Amino acid sequence: MRERLEYASAWLLLKFLGYLPRTMARASGVLVASCLFSFRPPLRRAAEFNLRLAFPELPVTARRDILKGMVRNLGWMAAEFARLPRYTRGNIEKAIILDGFENFAAAERRGKGVLFLTGHMGAWELEPFAHALYSSPIYFLVRPIDNPRVDALVNRYRCASGNRPVKKNESARVILRILHEGGVIGVLADQNTVPAEAVFADFFGIPAATTSGIARLARRTGAAVVPAYNYWDPRIGKYRLRYEPALELTATEDEQSDIFNYSARFNQVIEDYVRRFPDQWMWVHRRWKTRPAHESPIYPDEQREYAKQE
């Protein structure tokens, strides 16, 4: 019953937002996001705590403004996601334009595949969708949603422009084959990772459990790592999808050192664009949840639980 209700709610929301004109859809998305944020105190507490960690120098009012902007951005993102099936090569430029595409083209010409290094910035679901329409479809790494019906619904929208998902727990052989054939894989690399898959590299000056998979793939295959992110540009009333030049990564004989150094570089890239557009990043995620061995939790509620167990 619960799965059916979740699916029905997701389906109705997507249909409702997708039916409305874009301006009304975005306004409605903000209203929905604001309600959900208000009714989920743990999300607000996590976002406020994250902002204190990342920007301790900012006054409380400034951090509150960032949170308001984040909620607005999440609402806009929901509206853009609901409208994905309506976007075509003929109208996508009304929503998002490309900036620095020549950097991606140069990386693709290397012939060893491309890894898009990106995160939950701006309308992140619109980013690979738009790339497929402007250029050609890509693959993207995903963690399946627990509800299989909702997962299928979400992927149907994501793949309407020809993109294809690759589950994170699938065989590495699939990913290696894609890169070997010169394919492109998008990776959201700004979330907490379980210890078995992580290296601890600084993010806003605090060690964060960071996926080592991108670094391992880049080192093994020679694939180009291209930072790509999108952000809302109020001057033009559209999103910009920005492609940066491929990162220069030099392999040494020390594999573990390379993986750490690559991962630290990736974190710094993501941190840089979060600092530029703090209100367009998803602060509700517990980025510093996983801690190094023998280190106590960072988040207050987890600290209390940890203390009870001691």
C-alpha positions in Angstrom: 0.0 0.0 0.0 2.8 2.4 0.9 4.6 1.9 -2.4 1.3 2.5 -4.3 0.7 5.8 -2.4 4.3 6.9 -3.0 3.9 6.2 -6.7 0.5 7.8 -7.0 1.8 11.0 -5.2 4.9 11.2 -7.4 2.8 10.6 -10.6 0.3 13.2 -9.7 2.9 15.8 -8.8 4.8 15.3 -12.0 1.6 15.4 -14.1 0.4 18.5 -12.3 3.6 20.5 -12.6 4.2 19.2 -16.2 0.7 20.4 -17.3 1.1 24.0 -16.0 2.8 26.8 -18.0 6.5 27.0 -17.0 6.2 30.1 -14.8 3.2 28.7 -12.9 4.9 25.3 -12.6 8.0 26.8 -11.0 5.9 28.9 -8.6 3.9 25.8 -7.6 7.2 23.8 -7.2 8.5 26.4 -4.8 5.2 26.1 -2.8 5.5 22.3 -2.6 9.2 22.5 -1.7 8.5 25.1 1.1 5.8 22.9 2.6 7.9 19.8 2.6 10.8 21.7 4.1 8.6 23.1 6.8 7.1 19.7 7.7 10.5 18.0 7.8 12.4 19.6 10.7 15.4 17.1 10.4 16.0 18.4 6.9 16.1 22.0 8.1 18.4 21.2 11.0 20.8 19.3 8.8 20.9 22.2 6.3 21.4 24.8 9.0 24.2 22.7 10.6 25.9 22.2 7.2 25.9 25.9 6.5 27.4 26.7 9.9 30.2 24.2 9.1 30.8 25.5 5.6 30.4 29.2 6.2 31.1 29.9 9.9 32.0 33.5 9.1 28.5 34.3 7.7 25.9 36.0 10.0 22.7 34.0 10.7 20.7 36.2 8.4 23.0 35.4 5.5 22.7 31.7 6.1 18.9 32.0 6.3 18.9 33.7 2.9 20.9 30.9 1.4 18.4 28.4 2.8 15.5 30.4 1.3 17.3 30.4 -2.0 17.9 26.6 -1.8 14.2 25.9 -1.2 13.3 28.0 -4.2 15.9 26.3 -6.3 14.6 22.8 -5.3 11.1 23.9 -6.2 12.3 25.2 -9.6 14.2 21.9 -10.1 11.0 19.9 -9.4 9.1 21.9 -12.1 11.9 21.5 -14.6 12.0 17.8 -14.0 8.3 17.5 -14.5 8.6 19.3 -17.8 11.5 17.1 -19.2 9.3 15.2 -21.6 8.2 18.5 -23.1 11.7 19.7 -24.0 13.0 19.1 -27.5 16.0 20.3 -29.4 13.8 23.0 -30.8 12.8 24.5 -27.4 15.4 23.5 -24.9 17.3 26.8 -25.3 14.3 28.5 -23.7 15.3 26.8 -20.4 19.0 26.3 -20.5 22.0 27.3 -22.7 25.5 25.9 -23.0 28.6 27.6 -21.9 32.1 26.3 -22.7 30.9 23.3 -24.7 34.2 23.5 -26.6 35.9 22.1 -23.4 33.7 19.0 -23.6 34.3 18.6 -27.3 38.0 18.7 -26.8 37.9 16.1 -24.1 35.7 13.9 -26.2 38.2 14.0 -29.1 40.8 12.3 -26.9 38.9 9.1 -27.5 39.2 7.6 -24.1 35.7 8.5 -22.8 34.5 11.4 -20.6 33.5 11.4 -17.0 31.3 14.4 -16.2 32.1 15.6 -12.7 29.0 17.3 -11.3 26.8 17.6 -8.3 23.4 18.6 -7.0 23.6 22.2 -8.3 20.9 24.2 -10.0 18.5 22.0 -12.0 20.8 19.0 -11.9 18.3 16.7 -13.6 18.0 19.2 -16.5 21.7 19.1 -17.0 22.2 15.7 -18.7 18.9 15.9 -20.4 19.9 19.2 -22.1 23.3 17.8 -23.0 21.7 14.9 -24.8 19.5 17.3 -26.8 22.2 19.7 -27.7 24.8 17.0 -28.4 24.2 13.3 -27.9 22.9 11.0 -25.2 25.1 10.0 -22.3 25.0 7.4 -19.5 24.6 8.5 -15.9 25.3 6.7 -12.6 22.3 6.3 -10.4 21.4 4.8 -7.0 18.0 3.1 -7.5 15.1 4.5 -5.6 13.8 2.1 -3.0 10.3 2.1 -4.5 10.7 0.3 -7.8 7.6 1.9 -9.3 8.8 5.4 -8.5 12.3 4.5 -9.7 10.8 3.4 -13.1 8.8 6.6 -13.3 11.7 8.9 -12.5 14.0 7.1 -15.0 11.3 7.3 -17.7 11.5 11.1 -17.4 15.3 11.1 -17.2 15.7 9.0 -20.3 13.2 10.9 -22.5 16.1 12.6 -24.4 18.0 9.3 -25.0 20.2 9.1 -21.9 20.6 5.8 -20.2 21.1 5.0 -16.5 23.8 2.7 -15.1 23.2 1.5 -11.6 26.0 2.1 -9.2 26.0 -1.5 -8.0 26.3 -2.9 -11.5 29.5 -4.6 -12.7 32.4 -2.2 -13.3 32.8 -4.0 -16.6 29.8 -2.1 -18.0 31.3 1.2 -17.1 34.7 0.3 -18.4 33.1 -0.8 -21.7 31.3 2.5 -22.1 34.5 4.5 -21.5 36.5 2.2 -23.8 34.1 2.9 -26.6 34.5 6.7 -26.0 31.2 7.1 -24.2 30.3 9.7 -21.6 29.2 9.0 -18.0 27.7 11.6 -15.7 28.5 11.3 -12.0 27.0 13.2 -9.1 30.0 13.3 -6.8 29.0 15.6 -4.0 27.3 13.1 -1.5 28.4 11.1 1.5 29.8 7.7 0.7 30.0 4.5 2.7 33.5 3.7 4.2 34.2 0.8 1.9 34.0 3.0 -1.2 35.4 6.2 0.3 38.5 8.2 0.8 38.4 11.1 3.2 39.2 14.3 1.4 38.5 17.8 2.6 35.3 19.5 1.6 35.0 23.0 3.0 38.1 22.2 5.2 36.4 19.1 6.8 37.3 15.5 5.8 34.3 14.1 3.9 33.7 10.5 2.8 34.2 10.9 -0.9 33.6 8.3 -3.6 36.9 6.9 -4.9 35.2 5.4 -8.0 35.7 8.4 -10.3 39.4 8.6 -9.4 39.9 4.9 -10.0 38.1 5.0 -13.4 40.1 8.0 -14.5 43.4 6.5 -13.5 42.7 3.1 -15.0 41.2 4.3 -18.3 42.7 7.7 -19.0 39.2 9.1 -19.4 38.9 12.8 -19.4 37.3 14.3 -16.2 35.3 17.4 -17.2 33.7 19.4 -14.5 30.2 20.4 -15.5 27.5 22.2 -13.6 24.4 24.3 -14.2 23.1 27.4 -12.4 20.3 29.8 -12.7 21.4 33.1 -14.3 18.9 35.8 -13.4 20.3 38.1 -16.0 19.0 36.0 -18.9 16.2 34.2 -17.0 17.7 30.8 -17.9 20.0 28.1 -16.6 23.6 28.0 -17.9 25.2 24.6 -18.3 28.9 25.3 -17.8 31.6 22.9 -19.0 35.1 23.5 -17.6 38.3 22.3 -19.2 39.2 18.7 -18.5 41.3 18.4 -15.3 45.0 17.6 -15.7 45.5 14.4 -13.8 49.0 12.8 -13.6 49.3 9.2 -12.6 52.3 8.0 -10.6 53.4 4.6 -9.4 51.6 5.1 -6.1 47.9 4.2 -6.9 46.5 5.0 -3.4 48.2 8.4 -3.4 46.8 9.1 -6.9 43.3 8.2 -5.9 43.4 10.4 -2.8 44.9 13.3 -4.7 42.4 13.0 -7.6 39.5 12.8 -5.2 40.7 15.8 -3.2 40.9 17.7 -6.5 37.4 16.7 -7.4 36.1 17.9 -4.0 37.8 21.2 -4.5 36.2 21.7 -7.9 32.8 21.1 -6.4 33.4 23.3 -3.4 34.4 26.1 -5.7 31.1 26.2 -7.5 29.1 25.7 -4.3 30.9 28.8 -3.0 30.0 30.7 -6.1 26.3 29.7 -5.9 25.6 28.6 -2.3 21.8 29.0 -2.6 21.7 26.6 -5.6 23.3 23.6 -3.8 21.4 20.9 -1.9 22.4 21.6 1.8 19.9 19.2 3.3 22.2 16.2 2.5 24.4 15.1 5.4 27.6 15.4 3.5 29.8 14.8 6.5 27.8 11.9 8.0 30.4 9.1 7.6 33.5 9.8 9.7 37.0 8.3 9.7 37.5 5.3 12.0 37.4 6.0 15.7 36.1 9.6 15.1 32.8 10.5 16.7 29.9 11.8 14.6 29.6 15.4 13.5 25.9 15.9 13.5 24.3 16.7 17.0 21.6 14.1 16.9 24.1 11.4 15.9 26.5 12.6 18.6 23.7 12.0 21.2 23.1 8.5 19.9 26.8 7.8 19.9 27.1 9.0 23.5 24.3 6.6 24.6 26.2 3.7 23.1 29.5 4.5 24.9 
